[in-house]
Amino acid sequence: MAHILTPTEPTTHQLVPLQRQLFTVFEAATILGVHQNSVRKMVSAGRLGSVRVANRRLIPREALRRFLMDAWLNEDTRPYVEELLAKPLPGQAHS
């Protein structure tokens, strides 16, 4: 997990976990269990939110959460989503 240093006093620092908020198309595809092209098609169709940073297309954590919630509300895809939600996202602390 990535960490950032934050000052707690003028001369000391402590490590604070930095939770990832953006994922590459490849990472989002891995999280969703689909091919990268499927993620790109979902973005193009407006079914999955994304942002452009420089020349990279990135998928916000919140967009993945919304996409999975919409899929969970659909009874046909609910078992698949429940299986995905049981796995930690990249950059998320394991419990």
Secondary structure as a PSIPRED ss2 file (coil, helix, strand):
# PSIPRED VFORMAT (PSIPRED V4.0)

   1 M C   1.000  0.000  0.000
   2 A C   1.000  0.000  0.000
   3 H E   0.000  0.000  1.000
   4 I E   0.000  0.000  1.000
   5 L E   0.000  0.000  1.000
   6 T E   0.000  0.000  1.000
   7 P E   0.000  0.000  1.000
   8 T E   0.000  0.000  1.000
   9 E E   0.000  0.000  1.000
  10 P C   1.000  0.000  0.000
  11 T C   1.000  0.000  0.000
  12 T E   0.000  0.000  1.000
  13 H E   0.000  0.000  1.000
  14 Q E   0.000  0.000  1.000
  15 L E   0.000  0.000  1.000
  16 V E   0.000  0.000  1.000
  17 P E   0.000  0.000  1.000
  18 L C   1.000  0.000  0.000
  19 Q C   1.000  0.000  0.000
  20 R C   1.000  0.000  0.000
  21 Q C   1.000  0.000  0.000
  22 L E   0.000  0.000  1.000
  23 F E   0.000  0.000  1.000
  24 T E   0.000  0.000  1.000
  25 V H   0.000  1.000  0.000
  26 F H   0.000  1.000  0.000
  27 E H   0.000  1.000  0.000
  28 A H   0.000  1.000  0.000
  29 A H   0.000  1.000  0.000
  30 T H   0.000  1.000  0.000
  31 I H   0.000  1.000  0.000
  32 L H   0.000  1.000  0.000
  33 G C   1.000  0.000  0.000
  34 V C   1.000  0.000  0.000
  35 H C   1.000  0.000  0.000
  36 Q H   0.000  1.000  0.000
  37 N H   0.000  1.000  0.000
  38 S H   0.000  1.000  0.000
  39 V H   0.000  1.000  0.000
  40 R H   0.000  1.000  0.000
  41 K H   0.000  1.000  0.000
  42 M H   0.000  1.000  0.000
  43 V H   0.000  1.000  0.000
  44 S H   0.000  1.000  0.000
  45 A C   1.000  0.000  0.000
  46 G C   1.000  0.000  0.000
  47 R C   1.000  0.000  0.000
  48 L C   1.000  0.000  0.000
  49 G C   1.000  0.000  0.000
  50 S C   1.000  0.000  0.000
  51 V E   0.000  0.000  1.000
  52 R E   0.000  0.000  1.000
  53 V E   0.000  0.000  1.000
  54 A C   1.000  0.000  0.000
  55 N C   1.000  0.000  0.000
  56 R E   0.000  0.000  1.000
  57 R E   0.000  0.000  1.000
  58 L E   0.000  0.000  1.000
  59 I E   0.000  0.000  1.000
  60 P E   0.000  0.000  1.000
  61 R H   0.000  1.000  0.000
  62 E H   0.000  1.000  0.000
  63 A H   0.000  1.000  0.000
  64 L H   0.000  1.000  0.000
  65 R H   0.000  1.000  0.000
  66 R H   0.000  1.000  0.000
  67 F H   0.000  1.000  0.000
  68 L H   0.000  1.000  0.000
  69 M H   0.000  1.000  0.000
  70 D H   0.000  1.000  0.000
  71 A H   0.000  1.000  0.000
  72 W H   0.000  1.000  0.000
  73 L H   0.000  1.000  0.000
  74 N C   1.000  0.000  0.000
  75 E C   1.000  0.000  0.000
  76 D C   1.000  0.000  0.000
  77 T C   1.000  0.000  0.000
  78 R H   0.000  1.000  0.000
  79 P H   0.000  1.000  0.000
  80 Y H   0.000  1.000  0.000
  81 V H   0.000  1.000  0.000
  82 E H   0.000  1.000  0.000
  83 E H   0.000  1.000  0.000
  84 L H   0.000  1.000  0.000
  85 L H   0.000  1.000  0.000
  86 A C   1.000  0.000  0.000
  87 K C   1.000  0.000  0.000
  88 P C   1.000  0.000  0.000
  89 L C   1.000  0.000  0.000
  90 P C   1.000  0.000  0.000
  91 G C   1.000  0.000  0.000
  92 Q C   1.000  0.000  0.000
  93 A C   1.000  0.000  0.000
  94 H C   1.000  0.000  0.000
  95 S C   1.000  0.000  0.000
